[in-house]
C-alpha cells in the first residue's frame, strides 16, 4: 500500500520545514487518480487552501474543500478525487509521542474523561479565530526568503496542540488526545478494527500499534487467541457479509471494500465459511425479506 508520509517527506516538489520527527509541508499536487488507498505512520492535520477531496471511512464520508480542516489519524485511508485540477493544502505531521509530551508538559492537570466517545479515523475540525490565525501564520513561512529557525518551528508545533487542548471547540479531537495520553500503548483492537480492510503488511500493522513485529504477534495472540492472518481473513469476511446484507454494492465493490485482493479470492473464502457463494447468499436474503 502507498505510504503517503514517505512520498511527501523530503520530496523536492513540495515546500516543507521539518524538525526532529515533525513536518510542515505545503502539499500542492494534481489529483490524477479517481481513488487512492494509502497509509501513514504519523497523524497529520490538513488545512485546505485550494481544491476539494473526499475521504471515505467504513462509517462516514467527508468532503473537504477550501478553508476546511481535519485531523487524520495514523493508519490507512481512502480518498476520492472530486474535480479535475490541483489540490493544495497545508499538512502538519505529528507523531503520537509528540502530542503526548506537549500535553504532559503544558497541561499537567489533564484527566481522562469517563465517557467512551468513539472517534473516526478522520476528525473534522471547527476553525475558530485562533486556529484559523494559526494556519495562516504557518503558511506565511513558505513565502519568506529564508526558512524559520528550528526552535521557532518546534514552538509552532507545540502551539497547535495547546490551541486544540485549551479551546472550547473540537471536543472529539480533545477527547482523542486525552485517550492517547492516558493509554500507555495504542490499543491493538482499535488499530485492527480501523484498518482491517487495508492491504498492510504485518510489520506495518505492528508499526501502527507502536510495537515490534514480534511483540505485535505475541500481544495479538494473547488478545484474540488466533494469528493476525486468520483474524484478518475472518474479519474481512464478516464485513463482506455485512455489506451483502445491507448495501446494493456489486461483488467487485464488496471485494474492494472488505479488503480482499481479488473477487475470486473473496468468493472462494466466503463459500468456505458460509457454505454458499456470496451472490446466492444475497439472493436468499432478499427473498426472505420480501416474504416477511
N, C-alpha and C positions, 0 to 999 in steps of 0.2 A: 504493500500500500504506500502511496505517495506521502513522504514525510515533509510537511509544509515548513516546519522550522528549519530543517536542513536546506530547503530550497531558498528560503529568504535570507538566513544568516550568512553574512559575508558576500552575498550576491552583489556584484558591482552595478547591476542595473537599478538597484534601489538605494536611495539615500538613507543612511542609518547611523545611529550612535549606539555604542554599547559600553557597558562597564560591568565587569565580573560576568554573571550569568543573565544580566538584564539587557533588554534590547528595545530601542525606539527605532521604528522604520517607517518611511513614507512609502507605502505599497501602492504602486501605480502600474497597473498591468491590464492588458486586454483579456477579457474572459472569452476564451476560444472554444471551450467545450460546453456542451449542454449540462453535463453533470460531472462533478468532481468529488471523488471519495478520497479523504486524506486523514492523516493523524498528526498529532503534535504532542511532544513530551512535556511541553510547558503551557500554562494558561496564557491567554492574551486578551487584552482589551482592544476593541475596534471602535474607531470613530470615523464614520464615512464622510468623505469630502465630496466625492462625485460618483455617480452611477448607483446601481442597486444590485443586491444579491439576495438569494433566498436560501436559508438553512432549513433542512428537514431533519427532525428527530423522530423516533418512534411514536411520540405522543403529540408533537406540535410542528407547525411551520412558522418561520419568522421571515418576514420581508423587511429588509434593512435598506434604507435609502439615505439620501443626503441629509446630514445632520443627526442621523440616528447613531446610537452606540450600544454595544453589547459586550458582555464578558463571555469568553469562550473557554470552557474548562479543557484541561489537557485530556486527550483521548481521541476518539475517531469521530469524524463529521462528514456530512454530505451537503454540498451546496449545488445550486442550480443557477444557470445564467438567466437573468430577467430580460435584458435587452442587449442588442449589439452595442459595442463600444467599450471604453476603458472603465475599470473600476479603480477608484483611488481612495485610500483610507490611511489613517494613522493607526499603526499597530504597536502595541506595547506588551512585550512578552515578560512575564513574571513567574518564576517557579514557586512552588508551594512553600519552600523553606524561607524564601524572602518575605512572603506575605506573613508567615507565622512570626518571623523575627521582628518585623516592623511593628506588628500589633503587640507583641510581648513587650517591646521596649517603649512604645509610645502610648499604649493603652493598657497599663498593667492591671487595671481593675476589671478586666474583661471576665464575664461569666457566661458559661454556656446556657443557652435558652432551653427550657424544658420541653417546649413543643417540638414535634418532629416534622418540620416542614420538608417537603421534597423539592428539590431544585433540578431543573432540566440541565442538559449539557450546554445549552445556550441560555444566558440570563440577560434579557433586555434591561437597559439602564434608563432611568429618568434623569435627564440632564438639567440639574438646577444651575443657577448662575455660577456657582463656584466650580462645578465640574466642567461646564462649557468653557469658562475662562481658563481653566487648567489646560484643556486640549488646545485651545488657541495659542496659549503661551508656549507649549511644546512645539507646535507647528512653526512658530516664529524662528526657532533654532535652525530650521532647514534652509532658511533664506539668508542666514548670516554668512559672511565670508570665511569665518573660522569656526570650528566646532566648539561647543561649550566644554568646560573642564569636566573631568571625570567626577570630581567632588560635587559639582552642581548637578550633574546627571543623577547621581545617587540620591541627592536630596529630592529631585523631581519625582523619582520613582517612589520614594517614601511618602511624599506629599500626596500622591494619588491614593495610596492605601489609606492614609489618615483621613483624607477627604471623604472617602466612602464610609469609613467606620464612624465618623462623627456627624454624618448627615442625617437628616430626618427622612430621607428618601432611600430607595433601593434596599428595602427590607430583606428581599430574598438573597441578594448578594452579601449583605451583612451577616445574615444567618449562615450562609455557606462558609464565609470566612471564620465565623465563630466555631463551626463544626470542624473546620480544618485545623484550627488552633488547639482544640480540645482532644483531637484524635491523634495518638502518637504515630500510628501507621495508617495509611489510607486503606479503607475497607476493601478487601478483595471482592466481597459481594457487590459493593457499589460499582466498582470498576467493571466487573464482568457483566452485570446487568445493563450497564450503559453502553458496552462495546461488544457484546457477544455476536452481533451480526456483521462484524467487520473482519476483513482478512488480515489479521495481525499475526505475526509470529509469536510463539510463547515468550521469547525474550522481550518482545515489545509489550506484551501484557504485563510481564514482570516489572518492566521499567515504569509503566503507569501506576503500578501498585507500590512503587518505591522499594522493591526487593530485588535481590539477585535471582537468577533463574532457579537455582537450587532451592532457595528459601521460598520462592513463589510456589514451586511444585509441592514442597513439604506442607506449607500453610494451606494451600488449596485442598490437598487431600484430607487434611485434618478437618476442614470446614465442610466439604462436600462428600467425603468418603468415596471419591472416584477421581479419575485423572482429568486434567483440563480438556484433553481432546475428546473424551467421551462426554463430558458435561456440555461442551460447546455443541456437539452434534445433537444431543438431546434437547438443548435449549433452543437451537435453531429450528428443529422440527416442531417443537411446541409453538414457537412463534409463527411458523409457516401454517400450522393447523389453525391457529387463531385468525390469521389473515384469510384463509379459505372460508372460515365460518362467518366473518364479519365484513368482508370487503368484496368489491367486484373486480379486483385485480386478476389478470390472467396468470397462468403458471410461470411464465418468464419473469413477470414483475414480482411475483411472490418469491421466486428463487433469489432474485437480486436483493429484495428487502430482508429476507431471512438469513442471508449470509452464505448461501451455498455457491460453489464455484460455477456450476452449470446446471441446466434444467434436468438432464438425465440423472445426475447425481442426486438431486433433490427427490425426483420421482422414485428412484431405487431405494433411497433411505426411508422415505415416507412409507412405501409399501412394506418394507421390512418391519417397521414398528406398528403401523396401523392396519396392516393386512389387506390394503386396497390402494389403488392408485389415487393420487390427490383429486383428479377430476371426478372420479366415481364417488369419492368421499363428499365432494362439494355437491354433486347432483342429489345424493341421498339426503343431505342436509336440507337442500332446497325443497325436495319433495315432502319431507317430514314437516317442514314449516308451513307448506301450502295446505297440508291436510289438517292442521290444527284449527 
